[in-house]
Amino acid sequence: TYSVTIKSDDHLFQKRFQETPHFQEMAKHRYKIEAKNAELKQRHGFDVARASGLFNMELQAATTIFAVNMKRIMTLINQK
C-alpha cells in the first residue's frame, strides 16, 4: 500500500518560504530563542497561567521576563 498527500496552496507556500535564504538564516538563531523559552517555562512557571484574563496573563509574562532579565544581569555583573 502507499499513500499520497495532496498539499494545499498554503502548504506549498510555506515549503517554498522555508527554502529561502532568509528563512535559513533565521533558523540558525532559533535555538537561542527556544532555550530562553524553555527556561521561562521550566524554571519560572511560565507554562501555566496563574490567573485568568488577558491583563493578568500580560502581567505574569512581564514579571516573569523581568525576573529572568534580572537574573541575567546579575550573572553578567558577577562575571566582571
C-alpha positions in Angstrom: 0.0 0.0 0.0 1.0 3.6 -0.4 -0.4 7.0 0.4 -0.4 10.3 -1.5 -0.5 13.6 0.3 -2.2 16.4 -1.6 -0.8 19.7 -0.3 -2.8 22.9 -0.2 -1.6 26.2 -1.6 -0.7 27.2 2.0 1.5 24.2 2.4 3.3 24.8 -0.8 3.8 28.5 0.0 5.3 27.5 3.4 7.5 24.9 1.8 8.9 27.5 -0.7 9.4 30.0 2.1 11.4 27.5 4.2 13.7 27.1 1.3 14.6 30.8 1.0 18.0 32.1 2.3 16.2 34.5 4.7 14.4 31.6 6.4 17.6 29.5 6.5 19.5 32.4 8.2 16.8 33.0 10.8 16.5 29.2 11.5 20.2 29.3 12.6 19.3 31.5 15.5 16.2 29.7 16.6 17.9 27.5 19.1 18.7 30.6 21.2 15.1 31.6 21.4 13.9 28.1 22.1 16.4 27.8 25.0 15.1 31.0 26.6 11.5 29.9 26.2 12.3 26.6 27.8 13.9 28.4 30.7 10.9 30.6 31.2 8.6 27.6 31.1 10.5 25.0 33.1 12.3 27.1 35.7 10.0 30.1 36.2 6.5 28.7 35.8 5.6 30.4 32.5 3.9 27.3 31.2 0.8 27.8 33.4 -1.3 30.9 33.8 -1.6 31.9 37.4 -4.8 33.9 36.9 -7.4 34.3 34.2 -7.8 37.3 31.9 -5.6 39.0 29.4 -4.3 41.6 31.8 -3.3 39.1 34.3 -1.6 36.9 31.7 0.3 40.0 30.4 1.3 40.9 34.0 2.6 37.3 34.6 4.6 37.5 31.3 6.1 40.9 32.2 7.1 39.9 35.7 8.5 36.5 34.6 10.6 38.1 31.9 11.7 40.8 34.2 12.9 38.2 36.7 14.8 36.3 34.1 16.4 39.5 32.8 17.4 40.5 36.3 18.9 37.0 36.8 20.9 37.5 33.6 22.1 41.0 34.6 23.3 39.6 38.0 25.2 36.9 36.2 26.9 39.4 33.9 27.8 41.7 36.9 29.3 38.8 38.8 31.5 37.8 35.8 33.4 41.1 35.9 
